[in-house]
Amino acid sequence: MTHPTLILVPGLMCDHSSWGPVAPALSAHMPCQVVSHGDADSLVAMAQQILATAPAQFHIAGHSMGGRVALEVMRLAPERVLRLALLGTGYQAKEVGAAGETEVQKRQALLDIAQQQGVRAMAQTWVQNMVAPSRLSDAVLIENIVQMFERKSEDIFKRQIKALLERLDASGVLTQVQVPTLVMAGEFDGWASPQQHQAIADLLPARPQVDVVAGAGHMMMMEQPEAVTASFLKWLA
């Protein structure tokens, strides 16, 4: 029996390393493919890139910005997706008014650091909010995340921020999902809280699998790979 391919979609400034700790265990059960967003500057373009090279039907799992890309795949070609997983992500468009301006300013502040001091300096600042507080002293984990960001250029960062700020609202996409869905959040994720993921789950018409990864922040696959893998295998079963 041939198993469908599982497409793993990285988040903002992330690459194969973000999925690295879980991919080998998942690959033992099915083909896995980690995609690259290249120099795309919109979530729709990122989704179109995936669809252009993906098998006729597949499973898809997106982390952070990658979750939003997965939702754009669902918007464009829902008939091709067999299972959907959304990790550490969101679904709403940029807010109007002061809240939206605050998001712009926060993202611009990080871009300013990348442009003035380099991507590594930006990553060292950003990573402080990317993992559970207890993992900030894990030098190996922190350096792995910083190096992953450092592999991307300041120009890529600028393009991906543009993509996020111009994101579409995906509420309507979620209400139409008809495939087995996993919704996963890190217990200490300050970017995409467990409460935000419950809101995602509440929009889905069929009851999804909702998991909160204990002891993890935003980079849950790198922080708690065993727990994430166990949740994935339950979803894929």
MDAnalysis code that builds the backbone (N, CA, C; Angstrom):
import MDAnalysis as mda
import numpy as np

u = mda.Universe.empty(711, n_residues=237, atom_resindex=np.repeat(np.arange(237), 3), trajectory=True)
u.add_TopologyAttr("name", ["N", "CA", "C"] * 237)
u.add_TopologyAttr("resid", np.arange(1, 238))
u.add_TopologyAttr("resname", ["MET", "THR", "HIS", "PRO", "THR", "LEU", "ILE", "LEU", "VAL", "PRO", "GLY", "LEU", "MET", "CYS", "ASP", "HIS", "SER", "SER", "TRP", "GLY", "PRO", "VAL", "ALA", "PRO", "ALA", "LEU", "SER", "ALA", "HIS", "MET", "PRO", "CYS", "GLN", "VAL", "VAL", "SER", "HIS", "GLY", "ASP", "ALA", "ASP", "SER", "LEU", "VAL", "ALA", "MET", "ALA", "GLN", "GLN", "ILE", "LEU", "ALA", "THR", "ALA", "PRO", "ALA", "GLN", "PHE", "HIS", "ILE", "ALA", "GLY", "HIS", "SER", "MET", "GLY", "GLY", "ARG", "VAL", "ALA", "LEU", "GLU", "VAL", "MET", "ARG", "LEU", "ALA", "PRO", "GLU", "ARG", "VAL", "LEU", "ARG", "LEU", "ALA", "LEU", "LEU", "GLY", "THR", "GLY", "TYR", "GLN", "ALA", "LYS", "GLU", "VAL", "GLY", "ALA", "ALA", "GLY", "GLU", "THR", "GLU", "VAL", "GLN", "LYS", "ARG", "GLN", "ALA", "LEU", "LEU", "ASP", "ILE", "ALA", "GLN", "GLN", "GLN", "GLY", "VAL", "ARG", "ALA", "MET", "ALA", "GLN", "THR", "TRP", "VAL", "GLN", "ASN", "MET", "VAL", "ALA", "PRO", "SER", "ARG", "LEU", "SER", "ASP", "ALA", "VAL", "LEU", "ILE", "GLU", "ASN", "ILE", "VAL", "GLN", "MET", "PHE", "GLU", "ARG", "LYS", "SER", "GLU", "ASP", "ILE", "PHE", "LYS", "ARG", "GLN", "ILE", "LYS", "ALA", "LEU", "LEU", "GLU", "ARG", "LEU", "ASP", "ALA", "SER", "GLY", "VAL", "LEU", "THR", "GLN", "VAL", "GLN", "VAL", "PRO", "THR", "LEU", "VAL", "MET", "ALA", "GLY", "GLU", "PHE", "ASP", "GLY", "TRP", "ALA", "SER", "PRO", "GLN", "GLN", "HIS", "GLN", "ALA", "ILE", "ALA", "ASP", "LEU", "LEU", "PRO", "ALA", "ARG", "PRO", "GLN", "VAL", "ASP", "VAL", "VAL", "ALA", "GLY", "ALA", "GLY", "HIS", "MET", "MET", "MET", "MET", "GLU", "GLN", "PRO", "GLU", "ALA", "VAL", "THR", "ALA", "SER", "PHE", "LEU", "LYS", "TRP", "LEU", "ALA"])
u.atoms.positions = np.array([
    [0.844, -1.193, 0.000],
    [0.000, 0.000, 0.000],
    [0.884, 1.250, 0.000],
    [0.612, 2.166, -0.916],
    [1.356, 3.413, -0.988],
    [0.688, 4.462, -0.102],
    [1.475, 5.045, 0.786],
    [0.936, 6.066, 1.686],
    [1.040, 7.443, 1.028],
    [0.048, 8.303, 1.263],
    [0.136, 9.674, 0.724],
    [1.334, 10.411, 1.319],
    [1.855, 11.354, 0.560],
    [2.952, 12.194, 1.034],
    [2.442, 13.183, 2.072],
    [3.245, 13.393, 3.104],
    [2.976, 14.421, 4.106],
    [3.859, 15.622, 3.779],
    [3.237, 16.742, 3.422],
    [3.963, 17.968, 3.115],
    [4.058, 18.808, 4.383],
    [5.283, 19.144, 4.763],
    [5.551, 19.912, 5.981],
    [5.938, 21.330, 5.573],
    [5.203, 22.312, 6.086],
    [5.373, 23.703, 5.648],
    [5.981, 24.524, 6.790],
    [7.189, 25.062, 6.593],
    [7.842, 25.833, 7.652],
    [7.230, 27.218, 7.826],
    [7.555, 27.817, 8.968],
    [7.085, 29.152, 9.277],
    [8.044, 30.235, 8.825],
    [7.798, 31.444, 9.310],
    [8.582, 32.629, 8.984],
    [10.062, 32.403, 9.272],
    [10.899, 32.529, 8.248],
    [12.353, 32.409, 8.360],
    [12.816, 31.011, 8.790],
    [11.913, 30.049, 8.709],
    [12.259, 28.680, 9.097],
    [12.503, 27.826, 7.851],
    [13.160, 26.686, 8.054],
    [13.419, 25.764, 6.959],
    [13.273, 24.326, 7.462],
    [13.925, 23.379, 6.768],
    [13.819, 21.959, 7.127],
    [14.209, 21.685, 8.581],
    [15.055, 22.548, 9.154],
    [15.509, 22.306, 10.531],
    [14.370, 22.389, 11.546],
    [13.371, 23.214, 11.245],
    [12.258, 23.326, 12.193],
    [11.489, 22.013, 12.308],
    [11.460, 21.256, 11.222],
    [10.785, 19.955, 11.216],
    [11.769, 18.804, 11.458],
    [13.057, 19.118, 11.489],
    [14.080, 18.088, 11.563],
    [13.924, 17.075, 12.680],
    [13.584, 17.513, 13.910],
    [13.486, 16.549, 15.003],
    [12.318, 15.573, 14.892],
    [11.283, 15.910, 14.087],
    [10.131, 15.006, 13.964],
    [10.089, 14.276, 12.622],
    [10.758, 14.814, 11.617],
    [10.659, 14.231, 10.267],
    [11.117, 12.774, 10.179],
    [12.231, 12.394, 10.825],
    [12.652, 10.989, 10.698],
    [11.615, 9.991, 11.210],
    [11.003, 10.293, 12.341],
    [9.992, 9.384, 12.890],
    [8.764, 9.323, 11.989],
    [8.380, 10.467, 11.423],
    [7.227, 10.484, 10.521],
    [7.541, 9.789, 9.201],
    [8.785, 9.929, 8.746],
    [9.198, 9.316, 7.477],
    [9.171, 7.793, 7.534],
    [9.212, 7.246, 8.729],
    [9.125, 5.798, 8.872],
    [7.730, 5.283, 8.519],
    [6.758, 6.191, 8.485],
    [5.374, 5.803, 8.226],
    [4.868, 6.241, 6.855],
    [5.485, 7.256, 6.269],
    [5.016, 7.777, 4.981],
    [6.073, 8.691, 4.385],
    [6.005, 8.957, 3.087],
    [6.927, 9.933, 2.502],
    [6.660, 11.320, 3.090],
    [7.732, 12.035, 3.438],
    [7.615, 13.393, 3.970],
    [8.422, 14.350, 3.101],
    [7.899, 15.531, 2.913],
    [8.560, 16.539, 2.096],
    [8.449, 17.888, 2.799],
    [9.593, 18.502, 3.122],
    [9.599, 19.846, 3.688],
    [9.768, 20.840, 2.546],
    [8.847, 21.772, 2.417],
    [8.894, 22.713, 1.298],
    [9.698, 23.960, 1.672],
    [10.122, 24.685, 0.638],
    [10.780, 25.982, 0.799],
    [9.906, 27.048, 0.151],
    [9.817, 28.208, 0.795],
    [9.008, 29.290, 0.236],
    [9.775, 30.127, -0.784],
    [11.080, 29.863, -0.936],
    [11.872, 30.614, -1.891],
    [11.812, 32.103, -1.610],
    [11.605, 32.892, -2.666],
    [11.541, 34.341, -2.476],
    [10.110, 34.865, -2.625],
    [9.119, 33.996, -2.428],
    [7.715, 34.403, -2.525],
    [7.397, 35.481, -1.490],
    [6.547, 36.425, -1.873],
    [6.193, 37.506, -0.950],
    [4.691, 37.584, -0.687],
    [3.981, 36.470, -0.928],
    [2.572, 36.384, -0.536],
    [2.254, 34.950, -0.131],
    [1.294, 34.811, 0.766],
    [0.899, 33.471, 1.213],
    [0.275, 32.687, 0.068],
    [-0.456, 33.372, -0.805],
    [-1.074, 32.704, -1.954],
    [-0.003, 32.151, -2.887],
    [1.052, 32.940, -3.140],
    [2.137, 32.465, -4.002],
    [2.830, 31.255, -3.383],
    [3.001, 31.274, -2.070],
    [3.606, 30.136, -1.383],
    [2.739, 28.890, -1.553],
    [1.437, 29.066, -1.420],
    [0.515, 27.939, -1.597],
    [0.538, 27.427, -3.037],
    [0.582, 28.347, -3.995],
    [0.619, 27.941, -5.406],
    [1.893, 27.159, -5.723],
    [2.997, 27.555, -5.107],
    [4.254, 26.817, -5.294],
    [4.114, 25.377, -4.808],
    [3.488, 25.203, -3.657],
    [3.289, 23.851, -3.112],
    [2.432, 23.028, -4.066],
    [1.331, 23.603, -4.513],
    [0.408, 22.873, -5.379],
    [1.035, 22.520, -6.723],
    [1.962, 23.335, -7.182],
    [2.586, 23.099, -8.484],
    [3.448, 21.847, -8.500],
    [3.972, 21.465, -7.345],
    [4.895, 20.324, -7.300],
    [4.373, 19.158, -6.448],
    [3.254, 19.343, -5.767],
    [2.733, 18.308, -4.868],
    [2.074, 17.177, -5.650],
    [1.972, 15.995, -5.039],
    [1.202, 14.909, -5.656],
    [-0.265, 15.314, -5.828],
    [-1.004, 14.481, -6.534],
    [-2.417, 14.785, -6.795],
    [-3.188, 14.969, -5.497],
    [-2.892, 14.119, -4.502],
    [-3.484, 14.269, -3.175],
    [-2.403, 14.055, -2.123],
    [-2.560, 14.705, -0.979],
    [-1.506, 14.688, 0.036],
    [-2.067, 15.135, 1.382],
    [-1.300, 14.857, 2.435],
    [-1.539, 15.450, 3.752],
    [-0.683, 16.712, 3.840],
    [-1.134, 17.703, 4.616],
    [-0.323, 18.905, 4.779],
    [-0.346, 19.370, 6.232],
    [0.831, 19.748, 6.725],
    [0.977, 20.274, 8.083],
    [1.772, 21.567, 8.007],
    [1.225, 22.646, 8.554],
    [1.903, 23.930, 8.512],
    [2.144, 24.478, 9.902],
    [3.341, 25.010, 10.116],
    [3.711, 25.614, 11.398],
    [3.816, 27.128, 11.245],
    [3.191, 27.874, 12.152],
    [3.299, 29.330, 12.193],
    [2.834, 29.921, 10.857],
    [3.648, 30.698, 10.178],
    [3.265, 31.205, 8.857],
    [2.894, 30.056, 7.927],
    [3.543, 28.917, 8.096],
    [3.240, 27.753, 7.279],
    [1.826, 27.244, 7.466],
    [1.258, 27.447, 8.665],
    [-0.133, 27.087, 8.884],
    [-1.065, 27.948, 8.052],
    [-0.729, 29.233, 7.966],
    [-1.517, 30.133, 7.119],
    [-1.374, 29.743, 5.648],
    [-0.175, 29.319, 5.244],
    [0.024, 28.849, 3.870],
    [-0.826, 27.596, 3.619],
    [-0.852, 26.692, 4.587],
    [-1.670, 25.479, 4.448],
    [-3.144, 25.835, 4.274],
    [-3.595, 26.861, 4.970],
    [-4.987, 27.290, 4.809],
    [-5.223, 27.879, 3.416],
    [-4.219, 28.533, 2.841],
    [-4.359, 29.022, 1.468],
    [-4.397, 27.857, 0.475],
    [-3.648, 26.786, 0.757],
    [-3.740, 25.565, -0.049],
    [-5.168, 25.025, 0.023],
    [-5.745, 25.025, 1.225],
    [-7.126, 24.555, 1.386],
    [-8.111, 25.461, 0.639],
    [-7.823, 26.753, 0.597],
    [-8.703, 27.680, -0.125],
    [-8.653, 27.411, -1.632],
    [-7.441, 27.140, -2.137],
    [-7.234, 26.980, -3.578],
    [-7.615, 25.599, -4.096],
    [-7.322, 24.550, -3.305],
    [-7.505, 23.182, -3.815],
    [-7.883, 22.217, -2.694],
    [-9.032, 22.430, -2.064],
    [-9.403, 21.572, -0.930],
    [-9.533, 20.095, -1.296],
    [-9.863, 19.822, -2.570],
    [-10.060, 18.429, -2.994],
    [-8.755, 17.645, -3.024],
    [-7.629, 18.322, -2.968],
    [-6.338, 17.634, -3.023],
    [-5.794, 17.286, -1.633],
    [-6.376, 17.866, -0.598],
    [-5.849, 17.681, 0.762],
    [-6.626, 16.588, 1.485],
    [-5.907, 15.589, 1.980],
    [-6.525, 14.459, 2.674],
    [-6.597, 14.675, 4.176],
    [-5.581, 15.318, 4.743],
    [-5.546, 15.633, 6.175],
    [-4.820, 16.966, 6.342],
    [-5.206, 17.694, 7.398],
    [-4.670, 19.036, 7.633],
    [-4.210, 19.155, 9.080],
    [-3.008, 19.711, 9.274],
    [-2.517, 19.998, 10.624],
    [-2.073, 21.453, 10.694],
    [-2.497, 22.143, 11.743],
    [-2.189, 23.560, 11.946],
    [-1.500, 23.712, 13.298],
    [-0.252, 24.166, 13.267],
    [0.568, 24.244, 14.481],
    [1.037, 25.680, 14.711],
    [0.832, 26.186, 15.905],
    [1.374, 27.489, 16.269],
    [1.029, 28.580, 15.289],
    [-0.243, 28.680, 14.891],
    [-0.603, 29.562, 13.782],
    [-1.822, 30.399, 14.099],
    [-2.299, 31.131, 13.100],
    [-3.484, 31.959, 13.230],
    [-4.288, 31.907, 11.956],
    [-5.421, 32.617, 11.953],
    [-6.310, 32.562, 10.785],
    [-6.897, 33.922, 10.417],
    [-6.735, 34.918, 11.260],
    [-7.358, 36.210, 11.003],
    [-6.439, 37.127, 10.198],
    [-7.036, 38.052, 9.470],
    [-6.273, 39.077, 8.766],
    [-5.676, 40.052, 9.783],
    [-4.752, 40.869, 9.317],
    [-4.206, 41.916, 10.186],
    [-5.349, 42.799, 10.665],
    [-5.356, 43.095, 11.937],
    [-6.422, 43.915, 12.496],
    [-6.329, 45.351, 11.968],
    [-7.479, 46.013, 11.942],
    [-7.493, 47.424, 11.564],
    [-7.253, 48.264, 12.815],
    [-6.834, 49.501, 12.609],
    [-6.663, 50.400, 13.742],
    [-5.374, 50.159, 14.508],
    [-5.430, 50.480, 15.798],
    [-4.231, 50.485, 16.637],
    [-3.579, 49.114, 16.749],
    [-4.392, 48.057, 16.861],
    [-3.826, 46.713, 17.020],
    [-3.023, 46.317, 15.776],
    [-3.554, 46.663, 14.613],
    [-2.838, 46.358, 13.382],
    [-1.549, 47.153, 13.270],
    [-1.596, 48.414, 13.677],
    [-0.396, 49.245, 13.644],
    [0.669, 48.717, 14.596],
    [0.237, 48.204, 15.737],
    [1.182, 47.626, 16.694],
    [1.890, 46.426, 16.095],
    [1.138, 45.575, 15.378],
    [1.766, 44.424, 14.725],
    [2.794, 44.889, 13.695],
    [2.422, 45.879, 12.899],
    [3.347, 46.401, 11.888],
    [4.627, 46.897, 12.550],
    [4.477, 47.644, 13.637],
    [5.629, 48.226, 14.320],
    [6.539, 47.144, 14.908],
    [5.954, 46.105, 15.476],
    [6.750, 45.009, 16.050],
    [7.535, 44.279, 14.969],
    [6.876, 44.031, 13.846],
    [7.566, 43.333, 12.758],
    [8.640, 44.235, 12.149],
    [8.340, 45.528, 12.026],
    [9.316, 46.451, 11.464],
    [10.529, 46.584, 12.370],
    [10.314, 46.528, 13.675],
    [11.432, 46.632, 14.617],
    [12.415, 45.480, 14.427],
    [11.888, 44.285, 14.202],
    [12.757, 43.137, 13.944],
    [13.457, 43.274, 12.593],
    [12.728, 43.756, 11.588],
    [13.337, 43.963, 10.275],
    [14.449, 45.007, 10.351],
    [14.235, 46.049, 11.153],
    [15.258, 47.081, 11.324],
    [16.538, 46.480, 11.901],
    [16.392, 45.601, 12.885],
    [17.575, 44.954, 13.465],
    [18.289, 44.132, 12.399],
    [17.512, 43.365, 11.618],
    [18.106, 42.531, 10.566],
    [18.857, 43.383, 9.551],
    [18.293, 44.529, 9.196],
    [18.902, 45.394, 8.180],
    [20.126, 46.134, 8.714],
    [20.085, 46.484, 10.001],
    [21.157, 47.313, 10.564],
    [22.263, 46.487, 11.227],
    [21.883, 45.361, 11.833],
    [22.851, 44.577, 12.598],
    [23.049, 43.164, 12.052],
    [22.193, 42.755, 11.103],
    [22.295, 41.421, 10.532],
    [21.210, 40.496, 11.038],
    [20.965, 39.459, 10.261],
    [19.896, 38.511, 10.601],
    [20.203, 37.789, 11.913],
    [21.466, 37.486, 12.162],
    [21.795, 36.777, 13.405],
    [21.397, 37.595, 14.639],
    [21.678, 38.887, 14.611],
    [21.318, 39.748, 15.746],
    [19.797, 39.776, 15.920],
    [19.064, 39.858, 14.792],
    [17.612, 39.818, 14.869],
    [17.142, 38.507, 15.481],
    [17.732, 37.405, 15.031],
    [17.319, 36.085, 15.515],
    [17.582, 35.943, 17.013],
    [18.692, 36.476, 17.482],
    [19.021, 36.383, 18.906],
    [18.020, 37.159, 19.757],
    [17.487, 38.243, 19.191],
    [16.439, 38.995, 19.891],
    [15.120, 38.244, 19.846],
    [14.774, 37.790, 18.665],
    [13.468, 37.166, 18.426],
    [13.319, 35.847, 19.194],
    [14.391, 35.081, 19.263],
    [14.299, 33.742, 19.847],
    [13.916, 33.784, 21.326],
    [14.114, 34.918, 21.968],
    [13.777, 35.023, 23.386],
    [12.289, 34.775, 23.652],
    [11.465, 35.020, 22.631],
    [10.024, 34.802, 22.765],
    [9.533, 33.587, 21.980],
    [10.465, 32.787, 21.465],
    [10.082, 31.688, 20.569],
    [10.019, 30.325, 21.254],
    [10.590, 30.229, 22.451],
    [10.638, 28.937, 23.146],
    [10.077, 29.094, 24.549],
    [9.767, 27.967, 25.176],
    [9.317, 28.000, 26.567],
    [10.408, 28.620, 27.443],
    [10.037, 29.370, 28.476],
    [11.036, 30.014, 29.334],
    [12.108, 29.056, 29.848],
    [11.725, 27.829, 30.131],
    [12.678, 26.859, 30.681],
    [13.733, 26.437, 29.668],
    [13.495, 26.716, 28.362],
    [14.437, 26.291, 27.326],
    [15.403, 27.392, 26.910],
    [15.239, 28.588, 27.467],
    [16.133, 29.684, 27.093],
    [17.580, 29.413, 27.491],
    [17.776, 28.545, 28.463],
    [19.142, 28.197, 28.894],
    [19.718, 27.021, 28.113],
    [18.929, 26.472, 27.175],
    [19.390, 25.350, 26.346],
    [20.180, 25.925, 25.171],
    [21.482, 26.040, 25.338],
    [22.323, 26.730, 24.356],
    [22.272, 26.061, 22.985],
    [22.211, 24.735, 22.964],
    [22.191, 24.013, 21.684],
    [20.904, 24.316, 20.922],
    [19.774, 24.246, 21.603],
    [18.485, 24.535, 20.968],
    [18.452, 25.969, 20.443],
    [18.863, 26.910, 21.280],
    [18.825, 28.317, 20.886],
    [19.719, 28.559, 19.670],
    [20.907, 27.982, 19.673],
    [21.823, 28.184, 18.555],
    [21.281, 27.549, 17.273],
    [20.623, 26.393, 17.392],
    [20.020, 25.758, 16.217],
    [18.964, 26.664, 15.573],
    [18.154, 27.312, 16.417],
    [17.120, 28.208, 15.907],
    [17.755, 29.440, 15.271],
    [18.748, 30.022, 15.956],
    [19.419, 31.217, 15.429],
    [20.077, 30.910, 14.087],
    [20.765, 29.778, 13.999],
    [21.424, 29.413, 12.743],
    [20.414, 29.185, 11.620],
    [19.244, 28.631, 11.959],
    [18.206, 28.429, 10.948],
    [17.771, 29.774, 10.359],
    [17.526, 30.741, 11.225],
    [17.140, 32.067, 10.742],
    [18.271, 32.698, 9.931],
    [19.486, 32.478, 10.393],
    [20.652, 33.101, 9.767],
    [20.864, 32.602, 8.340],
    [20.331, 31.429, 8.024],
    [20.450, 30.914, 6.656],
    [19.579, 31.694, 5.671],
    [18.632, 32.463, 6.180],
    [17.768, 33.281, 5.328],
    [18.294, 34.719, 5.327],
    [18.086, 35.398, 4.215],
    [18.587, 36.759, 4.077],
    [17.604, 37.782, 4.634],
    [18.097, 38.981, 4.818],
    [17.243, 40.099, 5.232],
    [16.153, 40.338, 4.191],
    [16.463, 40.131, 2.902],
    [15.472, 40.324, 1.840],
    [14.344, 39.306, 1.946],
    [14.685, 38.053, 2.251],
    [13.654, 37.025, 2.450],
    [12.769, 37.401, 3.634],
    [13.382, 37.878, 4.710],
    [12.628, 38.300, 5.889],
    [11.632, 39.395, 5.506],
    [12.087, 40.368, 4.737],
    [11.226, 41.469, 4.303],
    [10.059, 40.948, 3.466],
    [10.331, 40.006, 2.552],
    [9.280, 39.448, 1.699],
    [8.256, 38.658, 2.523],
    [8.740, 37.883, 3.492],
    [7.820, 37.069, 4.288],
    [6.998, 37.924, 5.246],
    [7.570, 39.009, 5.760],
    [6.790, 39.934, 6.579],
    [5.680, 40.567, 5.738],
    [6.014, 40.957, 4.505],
    [4.992, 41.491, 3.588],
    [3.860, 40.488, 3.412],
    [4.225, 39.227, 3.208],
    [3.214, 38.180, 3.032],
    [2.292, 38.092, 4.243],
    [2.862, 38.169, 5.427],
    [2.055, 38.053, 6.649],
    [1.168, 39.274, 6.859],
    [1.702, 40.453, 6.612],
    [0.919, 41.668, 6.835],
    [-0.230, 41.782, 5.838],
    [-0.087, 41.165, 4.658],
    [-1.130, 41.216, 3.627],
    [-2.013, 39.968, 3.635],
    [-1.947, 39.187, 4.681],
    [-2.677, 37.917, 4.752],
    [-4.195, 38.126, 4.673],
    [-4.848, 37.136, 4.087],
    [-6.298, 37.125, 4.016],
    [-6.878, 36.500, 5.277],
    [-8.111, 36.859, 5.589],
    [-8.813, 36.178, 6.680],
    [-9.191, 34.773, 6.208],
    [-8.918, 33.775, 7.038],
    [-9.170, 32.382, 6.643],
    [-10.319, 31.747, 7.429],
    [-11.133, 32.581, 8.072],
    [-12.264, 32.029, 8.833],
    [-13.159, 31.182, 7.949],
    [-13.470, 31.697, 6.759],
    [-14.349, 30.970, 5.854],
    [-13.749, 29.662, 5.364],
    [-12.419, 29.633, 5.230],
    [-11.746, 28.395, 4.834],
    [-11.928, 27.344, 5.924],
    [-11.706, 27.752, 7.162],
    [-11.823, 26.812, 8.282],
    [-13.225, 26.219, 8.379],
    [-14.244, 27.016, 8.140],
    [-15.617, 26.515, 8.270],
    [-15.986, 25.513, 7.182],
    [-15.135, 25.402, 6.146],
    [-15.400, 24.479, 5.043],
    [-14.536, 23.220, 5.083],
    [-13.636, 23.112, 6.060],
    [-12.711, 21.973, 6.105],
    [-13.485, 20.687, 6.397],
    [-13.270, 19.680, 5.559],
    [-13.998, 18.414, 5.706],
    [-13.063, 17.223, 5.932],
    [-11.789, 17.478, 6.221],
    [-10.813, 16.396, 6.384],
    [-10.350, 16.334, 7.838],
    [-9.806, 15.181, 8.271],
    [-9.306, 15.069, 9.643],
    [-8.246, 16.134, 9.927],
    [-8.443, 16.899, 10.975],
    [-7.600, 18.062, 11.240],
    [-7.008, 17.997, 12.640],
    [-5.733, 18.322, 12.708],
    [-5.004, 18.440, 13.977],
    [-4.729, 19.916, 14.226],
    [-5.057, 20.395, 15.413],
    [-4.786, 21.770, 15.829],
    [-3.874, 21.693, 17.054],
    [-2.670, 22.270, 16.957],
    [-1.664, 22.067, 18.001],
    [-1.019, 23.382, 18.415],
    [-0.900, 23.577, 19.724],
    [-0.264, 24.784, 20.256],
    [0.744, 24.397, 21.331],
    [1.782, 25.209, 21.464],
    [2.699, 25.065, 22.572],
    [2.120, 25.700, 23.828],
    [2.318, 25.057, 24.948],
    [1.756, 25.551, 26.215],
    [2.153, 27.001, 26.495],
    [3.389, 27.354, 26.165],
    [3.912, 28.680, 26.485],
    [4.093, 29.548, 25.235],
    [3.324, 29.277, 24.187],
    [3.483, 30.042, 22.947],
    [2.873, 31.432, 23.118],
    [3.730, 32.457, 23.132],
    [3.253, 33.823, 23.251],
    [2.807, 34.428, 21.935],
    [3.152, 33.784, 20.807],
    [2.760, 34.266, 19.480],
    [1.392, 33.727, 19.076],
    [1.154, 32.465, 19.395],
    [-0.087, 31.799, 18.984],
    [-0.525, 30.897, 20.136],
    [-1.334, 31.437, 21.001],
    [-1.658, 30.790, 22.279],
    [-2.571, 29.581, 22.109],
    [-2.623, 28.711, 23.124],
    [-3.600, 27.619, 23.096],
    [-5.034, 28.131, 22.919],
    [-5.342, 29.282, 23.507],
    [-6.689, 29.842, 23.364],
    [-6.985, 30.183, 21.897],
    [-5.974, 30.702, 21.201],
    [-6.146, 31.023, 19.777],
    [-6.411, 29.757, 18.976],
    [-5.767, 28.669, 19.368],
    [-5.977, 27.411, 18.653],
    [-7.335, 26.799, 18.966],
    [-7.850, 27.037, 20.159],
    [-9.210, 26.594, 20.448],
    [-10.203, 27.355, 19.582],
    [-9.922, 28.641, 19.336],
    [-10.783, 29.426, 18.446],
    [-10.761, 28.859, 17.027],
    [-9.578, 28.411, 16.587],
    [-9.476, 27.746, 15.283],
    [-10.325, 26.477, 15.279],
    [-10.170, 25.674, 16.323],
    [-10.909, 24.409, 16.416],
    [-12.415, 24.653, 16.405],
    [-12.845, 25.724, 17.056],
    [-14.275, 26.011, 17.143],
    [-14.891, 26.360, 15.790],
    [-14.072, 26.809, 14.846],
    [-14.575, 27.143, 13.506],
    [-14.685, 25.918, 12.597],
    [-13.999, 24.843, 12.954],
    [-13.997, 23.654, 12.105],
    [-15.311, 22.886, 12.268],
    [-15.932, 22.459, 11.155],
    [-17.237, 21.801, 11.254],
    [-17.184, 20.413, 11.890],
    [-16.115, 19.681, 11.634],
    [-15.953, 18.366, 12.261],
    [-15.018, 18.517, 13.456],
    [-15.202, 17.695, 14.459],
    [-14.404, 17.817, 15.678],
    [-12.935, 17.493, 15.385],
    [-12.037, 18.454, 15.559],
    [-10.625, 18.202, 15.285],
    [-9.929, 17.583, 16.493],
    [-8.735, 17.132, 16.269],
    [-7.841, 16.722, 17.359],
    [-7.121, 17.984, 17.831],
    [-7.307, 18.359, 19.075],
    [-6.695, 19.567, 19.632],
    [-5.689, 19.160, 20.702],
    [-4.422, 19.503, 20.487],
    [-3.361, 19.135, 21.429],
    [-2.576, 20.364, 21.857],
    [-2.313, 20.451, 23.162],
    [-1.426, 21.470, 23.712],
    [-0.146, 20.760, 24.148],
    [0.977, 21.193, 23.602],
    [2.251, 20.530, 23.870],
    [2.842, 21.090, 25.158],
    [2.839, 20.278, 26.189],
    [3.339, 20.709, 27.496],
    [4.824, 21.047, 27.414],
    [5.210, 22.132, 28.077],
    [6.615, 22.494, 28.161],
    [7.204, 23.063, 26.888],
    [6.345, 23.454, 25.924],
    [6.834, 23.973, 24.641],
    [6.340, 25.391, 24.414],
    [7.132, 26.150, 23.680],
    [6.725, 27.455, 23.197],
    [6.349, 27.370, 21.738],
    [6.736, 28.401, 20.964],
    [6.342, 28.476, 19.560],
    [7.040, 27.424, 18.694],
    [8.283, 27.074, 19.045],
    [9.049, 26.120, 18.236],
    [8.866, 24.694, 18.758],
    [7.634, 24.292, 18.894],
    [7.293, 23.039, 19.583],
    [7.954, 21.807, 18.974],
    [8.108, 21.776, 17.644],
    [8.697, 20.585, 17.009],
    [10.159, 20.411, 17.412],
    [10.849, 21.532, 17.658],
    [12.251, 21.484, 18.072],
    [12.383, 21.340, 19.588],
    [11.368, 21.800, 20.323],
    [11.422, 21.766, 21.788],
    [10.973, 20.420, 22.359],
    [9.879, 19.891, 21.816],
    [9.284, 18.652, 22.352],
    [8.932, 17.709, 21.201],
    [9.938, 17.221, 20.470],
    [9.648, 16.435, 19.266],
    [8.904, 15.130, 19.539],
    [9.164, 14.492, 20.672],
    [8.491, 13.219, 20.960],
    [6.982, 13.433, 21.101],
    [6.598, 14.483, 21.818],
    [5.175, 14.763, 22.013],
    [4.507, 15.146, 20.700],
    [5.195, 15.956, 19.894],
    [4.637, 16.362, 18.600],
    [4.481, 15.153, 17.690],
    [5.487, 14.289, 17.665],
    [5.416, 13.089, 16.828],
    [4.249, 12.199, 17.245],
    [4.069, 12.020, 18.541],
    [2.963, 11.189, 19.032],
    [1.618, 11.747, 18.586],
    [1.460, 13.076, 18.643],
    [0.207, 13.698, 18.194],
    [-0.006, 13.497, 16.708],
    [1.074, 13.625, 15.941],
    [0.977, 13.432, 14.494],
    [0.563, 12.006, 14.151],
    [1.151, 11.029, 14.808],
    [0.838, 9.633, 14.489],
    [-0.616, 9.309, 14.849],
    [-1.116, 9.917, 15.895],
    [-2.542, 9.745, 16.242],
    [-3.430, 10.361, 15.154],
    [-3.067, 11.569, 14.715],
    [-3.829, 12.265, 13.640],
    [-3.777, 11.462, 12.339],
    [-2.628, 10.911, 12.003],
    [-2.469, 10.194, 10.742],
    [-3.093, 8.798, 10.773],
    [-3.379, 8.308, 11.960],
    [-3.985, 6.985, 12.083],
    [-5.493, 7.018, 11.787],
])
